[in-house]
Each structure stands twice: as C-alpha cells, then as structure tokens.
Amino acid sequence: MKQVFTAFCLALVLMFLQQDALAQPLNGVTLRTLWYNYENPNPEWANWSEIFSYSVPRGVEIAYNRRLDKHTWLVVPAKIGLLNRSASNSLRTRGEVLGNLDLLLQENLFKYGNFVNPTLHLGIGTTYNFDKRTGDFNIPAGIGLNFQVAPDFNINVQSQYRFSIENRPGWQHGIGFTVNFGEPAPPDRDKDGVTDADDKCPDVFGLATLMGCPDRDNDSVADGDDKCPDVAGLVALNGCPDADGDGITDADDACPTEKGLAAFRGCPDTDNDGIADATDKCPREAGPASNNGCPILDKDGDGILDKDDACPTEKGVTSAKGCPDKDGDTVADKDDACPAKAGSPMHKGCPDTDGDGIYDNEDRCPDKAGVAALKGCPEIKKEDKAKLERAIKLVEFESGKATLLKSSLPVLDEVVSVMNQYPEYSLNINGHTDSQGDDKMNLDLSQRRAQACYTYLVFKGIAETRMASAGFGETQPVGDNKTAAGRKQNRRVVFELYVK
C-alpha cells in the first residue's frame, strides 16, 4: 500500500508541477552507467558506502527521449546489468543478468536552458532475468538532476525505485549524459500546414495560398475579406460575383444579366443617349430625355412623330394612330376588314350595308338582306325551289346511258335561270341510280349523268367554280327498288343550292 501511495504522489507531482520553459529540441539520446540493488524482501545495503563501489553489480542504460510539450518528455530506456539479490543480508549472490525495458513520462521542473534542472519520472516497465528466464512487471518512479554544460548537452544523475507486482522491488542509480537534437516543428494550432507565425487565421483551418485563412466558396478571396463568402466571385470585387462582367457586383446590379454602366446601376444604354434602356422608349435610337429617349422624327410627314406613329412610313391620320384610313371610320386600313366602306370599329371597320344585322365582313350577300343561317344571303323563293325539285323528276337520260333526252334540256334551263338569280349560291349536282345491274357500273353511270348536267350548265354560262358534281350509284335510294315506280324515283339527278 505504501508503494501505491508513493506512485500516486509522484503522478500528482508530474501533473501539477508545471513551469514555463524555453523551446526545446524535439529528440534526445541518453547514456548512463547504473548501480543496481535488488534484494528480497527489502532492498538495502549493509553499508551505504558500497552503493558506488566496484563490488556493487552494475548495468548500462540507453534511452530515446521525445519531447511532448514544454516540460514533458516521453522516455524509452533499455537497460542491462547484473543482479545483486540475496536470500538474506548475510548471503549475496552475483552473476545473474538482468534486463529492463520501460516507458516513462519525465517532467523537467525548471526552464530549459537552466544550468540545473530537477526532473521527476513515472511510468511502466518490465524486468527480465536472463539466467532464470523469468519476468516481472514494474512501476518505475524516480528523480534526477540535469546539468547543462553545453547547448543540447546535459550531464545527469538519477535515482529510481522500481515497484514490483511480484514483490521484487529494487533501486537503480545512474550517472550519464543526454544529447538533444532535432528542432521542433513550428507551432500550427489549426493544423493547416501554415505555421502560427505566418498564419493570419491561426485558429481556423485554411489555405496556404491565403496565408492560412479559409475560403468557403473557393474564389481565392479569404472569407474574412470576402464580401460574398458563400458565393464564388472575383478577387477584384472582393469575392462577389459579376455575371454580366460589367464590373458591378450582382448584388448591386439592377440588370445582373446585361452588361451595363455604373451610372445606371449596371443597366445598359444601347443608343448612348444618356437614358437607360429600361426607361428609354427608343432604346436603339438616340433621342433627348424630353422625348423619352426617342428621336424627334416624322418619316412619312403626316404630322405624327414616329414614336407615336403606328405606320411611320405611310402617311396617315391621327384617329388611326398615324396609319391610312381611306374610309375614315377610325380603323386603320391594315386592320380594316372593309377598308373601302366606313363601318363600325367594333366590327373590324365594316358596315351592315343591307341592314340584315350581319356585318359585311361576315355577310356573303352584303347588298341583299338575308338570314344568319345562310350567312347573310336571302332565302330561295318557293317557286325557285319548285324548279329545282321539278328538275329532279324531269331530267332524264337514254336507258343505261349518260345522254340527256331533249325533253330534259328546258328543265335544265330553269336551273340555269335559278343560278343566275342567286349568284351568291353554289350548286351540288348529285347523280343516283336504281339497284338493277352491277353496283360498280351503277356508280359509274351516276357519276357520268351528274357530269352531263354539270357540262350543260357550264355551256349555258354558269361558272365552273360555283358547281360540283358527284355520283352515288344505288347507295341512296328514295323509293322501293322492288317496284317500277320506286326504281324510277331512284333514277334521278339532285340539284342542291348552298352558300359557301
């Protein structure tokens, strides 16, 4: 228990007995000659004068030292010597070879460079008897004195007591010298590779190119100097971006995507008239501010400045915003569906000439009152409808042929008169047959008969563009093909008027 208490006290001394020290070398090598005393149960000499006598067994020590901080060193000593161990105080035996390997913490109590520097040490170690091939675990603790006789060269003396787990304690006394070497690396608190002496930000991990300061956005401007530390920018703009390259940071640029001028907060002035494009009514033509940046021009000489003229190259009128208006209805000719007739601006400048409620731009018969269902054209009179219905019944052909009978010609002439009376209408001529005979032949016959009527009407002066003919064969019967009367009804040519 006394041994444990002694070790604990030595550890407390090592932890709390600290003084400032000068910068020390990083490494050291120690050589010592040793005097041993290992006895059981209690280590002691009959005469203390024998401690350094030639009769006392000796050993040698070589140790590597590594500095941990200003005061503390890590020491790794290796020792070899002769064992002085006896079963009683009256009987001693010698000749057993003893080895030690330790790991120690050594505390230098005074500043490095003092002529005299006391030391304390404590650690763990092993003892091995080469003759008996037995080992033991130790707790070595001790004191020493360093005498600095030259820079990085010390003569030292040391006494050490080794606490033994197996109750085989012993003293080791030594004298030797230590040679120190290796300058320590300059301090670098933030471990960024830039020494504190050169590090402008010694407590923050940074970049060597920025003298140890960080750069979060990697724009080569240290965060401390970067006005935009989270957005990559330009060195010339203190780390802030400039997307349009006009020398004005995006944060201060009213037009960040357009290269502009500082006078207009980064906005452009394309025509260089001193008015920013955003407020210039004519951004590509220089003009005075009194005219909102537009030139005072009137190319067509109509008294309306080009900036207000919807048709700057055509002479026009004010009511039509500088555009021509032949009919004077305030609707410019370019927008007027009826440019030759004065009309309503609500109906694309068109009038309702025939008063039927359908304006001329939508009225197919603008000079005749009509109905909406017929696009403004008049309805066909009953007697004229009757002529078309009579033609269905009376237009006949030679049997099995597309040759008109002479009796059919006066009937077709009535159709011509109806077409002339209603020039806004168009005509469909559709041929039909009964079911007798081959279907394909009937279809061909119906087409040829409709075409014969079409040809006759063209011959009589009706425009081809107003008519169309088609044949449907036996596909659209109106009578019973099983009776002669029904088949006669089915053999017909139908004339249908319509408005396009």
Secondary structure, 3 states (H helix, E strand, C coil): CHHHHHHHHHHHHHHHCCCCCCCCCCEEEEEEEEEEEECCCCCCCCCHHHCCCCCCCEEEEEEEEEECCCCEEEEEEEEEEEEEEEEECCEEEEEEEEEEEEEEEEEECCCCCCCEEEEEEEEEEEEEECCCCEEEEEEEEEEEEEEEEECCEEEEEEEEEEEECCCCCEEEEEEEEEEEECCCCCCCCCCCCCCCCCCCCCCCCCEHHHCCECCCCCCCCCCCCCCCCCCCCEHHHCCECCCCCCCCCHHHCCCCCCCCEHHHCCECCCCCCCCCCCCCCCCCCCCCHHHCCCCCCCCCCCCCCHHHCCCCCCCCEHHHCCECCCCCCCCCHHHCCCCCCCCEHHHCCECCCCCCCCCCCCCCCCCCCCEHHHCCECCCCHHHHHHHHHHHHHCCECCCCCCECHHHHHHHHHHHHHHHHCCCCEEEEEEECCCCCCHHHHHHHHHHHHHHHHHHHHHCCCCHHHEEEEECCCCCCCCCCCCHHHHHHHCEEEEEEECC
